[in-house]
């Protein structure tokens, strides 16, 4: 459905924001994971046809979207990381404006989407007065107006409270049945329970594309739980990768990423997806350091 072939984007002075990404995606929810500056937003902008690749191809149902952007725009829903609103429009007027741009003439759909994102009671309130979380919800509502076949959302839960985050994740998960949803985030919990695939970026490159179950399976036996004396903690931290530390009186409860038993009394723990990704990153880092030495 969506295929990226050696896609790269180079900005001034030869800075490669995206470096040779090849990826094939079908229906379902895909989490695009990476730290800030990994190239996620630039990649999403190219998929949304806001910017063109410096090299490579992005194909939507076989059509090169750099040459024929309308091939994907007709069926695209997009929520950018920085989503602005028009100061003089209410939420309802904002939705009506975008509906007109997208050729959507169904007023009932607008009302349904505002209800879906829990903004129906605020429909006549100026959108400019909304909180950051309310603007994100309005943003996803406009992205869904044309019932898109591909939904691209960049850092979707920024500014949302815990209840809103859960509602948002459930909405995206439901939409992912029969559609392609790409969620870009550096917060693993945003996609942990809903993504069927993860594409992991680092420094502009795609370093992994696999299922969460595969990542978790590989991390088993590399994540440990331990409790050590506070006096021993500093020495231990210097030779292992500490994922989490919690002071408990004279002792420190630890979660550790290490390829073998890190200390006496440690026992293997079931990793969370975030811990599994961190363990994978540390393993790659350790290998690179060993090769450099």
Secondary structure by P-SEA (a helix, b strand, c coil): cbbbcbbbbbccccccccccccccccccbbbbccccccaaaaaaaaaacccccccccccccccccccccccccccbbbbccbbbbbccccaaaaaaaaaaaaccccaaaaaaaaaaaccccccccccccccaaaaaaaaaaaaacccccbbbbccccccccaaaaaaaaaaaaaacccbbbbbbccccccccccccbbbbbccccccccccaaaaaaaaccccccccccccaaaaaaacccccbbbbcccbbbbccccccccccccccccccaaaaaaaaaaaaaaaaaaaac
